[in-house]
């Protein structure tokens, strides 16, 4: 076939304007503008944080004028994190409270999620509703309710560090339950049933098969509970009994009414760095853990004699 005949066989091409309209109107085509929205959202969320981090290294006392870079507000100034007793106490209190909340909320949340996944009744549905209700209730309302609970109903405990741990653990438990339940629903029960078909007891199937499969969700819960607990303000402030139980968010809020120093930015940067390092480590462990999650269930894997 000659080139002239080939040109006569080809269908006519639509005009450029029609092709452009089709290119913009096709909702099933490859995303063309979502990456711009994603980049814009990321910048909107991170730029204020980055500005606060940069000003924590300001060599001057201003929060609006960068006068050089130094570690003054971290190490050697009299109002630095290292030298100021109130800043150092708030930082230690935040870490201590966060660790206690993680130790309580994550294991209890995993157990609660397993119970809700296995328990099929109206009582289970009611328990799930109560858990979700505490999750969607405004945090200020929960903080006031906990304040009244520990001051009016519970005698002998009162406000302070134990009340902060118990109240914040109750609030953070919902994160673990939701994450672990989603993981349980995604993996199903076939792995447990396969393990029990091979001779494992229900406890062995739970310990050697189910918990390793759920471990990525447990790690994610650990990171999320840590990150949301270390910067919690409402519940921690409502249940605080004074300077001894003052956390970093409470200190920043109380200092914002007077002329704050870059040392507060340094304090917040340390908590941000701790959360970032923990989340990055969790992601790394998660990737290694999920590498072999779909491996075949064998007697050797669940610790039974071959």
C-alpha positions, 0 to 999 in steps of 0.5 A: 500500500502506498503512502497516499493510500495509507493516508486515505485509510486513517480516520480523521483526527479530532480538532485540538480543542476537542482533544483538550476538552476530552483530556480535561474531562475524562475522570478515569484517566491518570491523575493530572492535578492531584500531585499539585494539591498534595504538594500544596497541602504538604507545604501548607502543613510543614512550612509553619513547623519549619519556620518554628524549627528554624527560629529555635536556632536563632542567636537572638531573642526575637521570634520574628527576626532571624539574627543568626544561627546557634544552639543558644536556646538548646544548651548554654543560655540561662533560659535554654532547655538545658539550663531552665528547670521549668523547661527541662521538667516539662520535657521530662514530664511529657516523655514520662506521661507519654510512655505510661500512656503508650504502655497502658493504651496499646496493650489494652487496645489490642485486647479490646480489638480482639474481643470486639472481633471475636465477640458477636452480640448486642453487648459487643456492638454497644461496647464498640459504640461507646469506644467510637463515641469517646473517639468522636466526642470533642476533646474539650468535653472529654477533658471537662468530664474527666475533671469532674470525674476525678474531683467529684466522683473518685475520692482519694485520687484527685488531679495530678499525674495518675489522673493524667495517665488514666484519662489520656489512656482512655482517650488514646485507646480508641486509636489502637482499637480502630487500627488493630480491628482494621488489620484483623478484618483485612487478614481474616481468620484463615491463618488461625484456622490453618494453624489449628488444622495443623494441631495448634491450640487456640492460644498457640494460633493466637500467639504464633500466627495472629499476633505476628500478623497483627504486629504491623498494626500494633506498631502503627498504634504505638507510633500514633499514640506516642505522637498524639500523647506527647503534644496533647493539651486539653486533657493534660491541662484539665487534669494537671495539678500544678507546675509538677505535672505541667507538660510541654504543650501546657508550658507553651500555652501559658508562656504564649501570653507573655513574651516567649523566647526561642527556647520554647521553639527549641522545646517543641523541636525536641518533641517533634524530633522524638516523634519523627524518629519514632515514626521513621523507626516504626515505618522501617520495622513495619516494612521488615515485618510485612515482608514475609506476612503472606508466608505459608503457615507450616508446623515449623512456623507455629512451633509444632513438631514436623 
